[in-house]
């Protein structure tokens, strides 16, 4: 089974896999999930600042991909389509829990995060430094507007191209570029103030 | 060469690589000599590194380990047809409410017109003189009085001795 998933995952591109999913192929679906699992977790984490929530929300987004597979147009690209679903899920989650303010999320997730980081890293200095940096970025992100924050997370922290972001957010590439320029400037200024 | 010019360029740049390439010779010289500008640039570089390092965050092993099992469990739950109970909220039929209210208002208006007529104020029947009509009568009377002569009966002085005299004659 695993070999089958591996084979289908290496042979087919996203859109071909989605066509197979539309026909009810669960192997193709699993191959898609494996392909985007870590990216999805990371993106959800950038919004939610908590790995457990990121896992739940990214799973919900993958469930939606399966259930709404018929609404996917194979002429479009899968990546922006899927990550738009994920971003919407993450934002809905934040709204639902009334945790739009990033600082409150940060305070809530701090204990969990430190415990997880302790598992990941062996030296204490590394934990402190790593966590301090994330803390600074989250604080700076909280100072940005929603649209600037989205663009910055997707481009700088998730590695999406401007064209993909424009497809995801439903705006022009020019708008993405201008938002990105402003957000980067603001972010750099905020972080450099913290680094003083 | 002043620091503000360098700072402005630093603020406006999209990437530090571009910034360094676009510097003029005298700006480069200033940057090499000025500790303040060097510090600013170092902080900006640090900020860029922190942001780009966010890309390298890896999900913890315990989170990605049982990911598929959890996902398929959710999928199974979502596929079950009786999973969700649809709660149908009673919807207010505003169109009906509006029409009904308009109808009631129309009936009230028609009844009011039929019962009281269009005139406002007192509802005392017209055969009884109202305060307005009394004034009218008084005015009319005054007018008529001024046009006709007034006959005043002059006071008559009676001589009582005449009565006494006639009484005596009768006796």
Interface residues (C-beta under 8 A of the other chain):
Chain A: X30 X33 X34 X37 X38 X41 X42 X45 X46 X51 X52 X54 X55 X59 X60 X62 X63 X66 X67 X116 X119 X120 X133 X134 X136 X137 X152 X156 X157 X158 X159 X181 X184 X185 X187 X188 X189 X190 X191 X192 X195 X196
Chain B: X11 X12 X14 X40 X43 X44 X46 X47 X48 X50 X51 X52 X53 X54 X55 X57 X58 X59 X60 X61 X62 X63 X64 X67 X68 X70 X71 X74 X75 X78 X79
